[in-house]
Amino acid sequence: MPIVNRVAGMKDEIAAWRRDIHENPELLYEVHRTAALVVDKLKAFGCDEVVPGVGRTGVVGVIRGKSGDKGRRVIGLRADMDALPIQEITGLPYASKVPGMMHACGHDGHTAMLLGAAKYLCETRNFDGTAVVIFQPAEEGGAGGKAMVDDGLMERWKIEEVYGMHNMPGIPVGHFALRPGPLLAASDRFEIAIEGVGTHAAKPHLGNDPIVIGCQLHQALQSIASRNLDPLKQAVVSVTIFKAGDASNVIPQTARLAGTVRTLEEPVRAMVKRRMREICDGVAAMHGAKVTLTYDDGYPVTCNHVAQTRFAADIAREISGPAAVDDDVAPTMGGEDFAYMLEARPGAFIFVGNGDTAGVHHPAYNFNDDAITTGVSFWARLVETAMPAGR
Ligand code: NI
């Protein structure tokens, strides 16, 4: 069963919503216009319930199937609504109207596709049970998914399973990719403040050079992935900021390093964190300097549940055929706050192909409207198959 016919007929309408959202990007929790647009559309489609303000600016829509929701299953489908602080260079007729802000991750497409699915499901109601469409703010670093979960999303609507979808440049349009287990990494931030003793550059013996200390720290941190980690597991420790000094004849008093840690398993994440502390303490003791590590836990690992992943892969194969579905795709070290929803309920996250486009978070990126029918058909069939009508 390929693309849903009714969905194919809605493609231009959905693309128009997508382009409207694209022109008007909003950041983090400030997705007021986008959330209002979502609310208006869900109400116009005839959703049984439309609730804004969940997790600050998130929106929830409830669509009940043919025989209501008595004793039936409840399935959540999630899209994200926020854009990025990037200056768009696409030159498209519907390019961002807001300087320094653009939909560079395709959340405009995710929102439009889930709206399309909501419209289809409201029209057809060819399922028993309840579909809950979830539109979250602040995926890009603001943990909007966590805010919605903390606001009682799963309990208030009795959601039993939850699914998320993200476009992926490099995967052909019409194709899907996913895997059971870890799909995206835990993404943490760290900052290391070095407080040494500054001195005249010609008299280094009178101080302890925080630049030398910083260099040793940077080197030692590289040994975590190369020498502390089982080579069959994955971790990235990247120092991305190293700041020290202002003059060529002064050894500074302080230096600052900062960066990111990406891991795919909690024990590995804990090990990296522990080794970072030991290295900071050890290098500090070696030089008699003060080294302070601040480690901020970011999004957890996005970990797909086995049964739901298998189910999502079956739906994807129904839409696109077996050759177009990679159900054992390699995980990526990017992060995704759908992780919080997968910690709260079983479910799966799936990539839908965006074709040969610029990568996400690139100023030339654009969501591919040709992916719309594939993505919307997936949502439609997922609901109709998980909660079949007339049973
Ligand atoms: Ni994204």
Residues whose N, C-alpha, C, O or C-beta is under 5 A from the ligand:
A	BS01	NI	C105
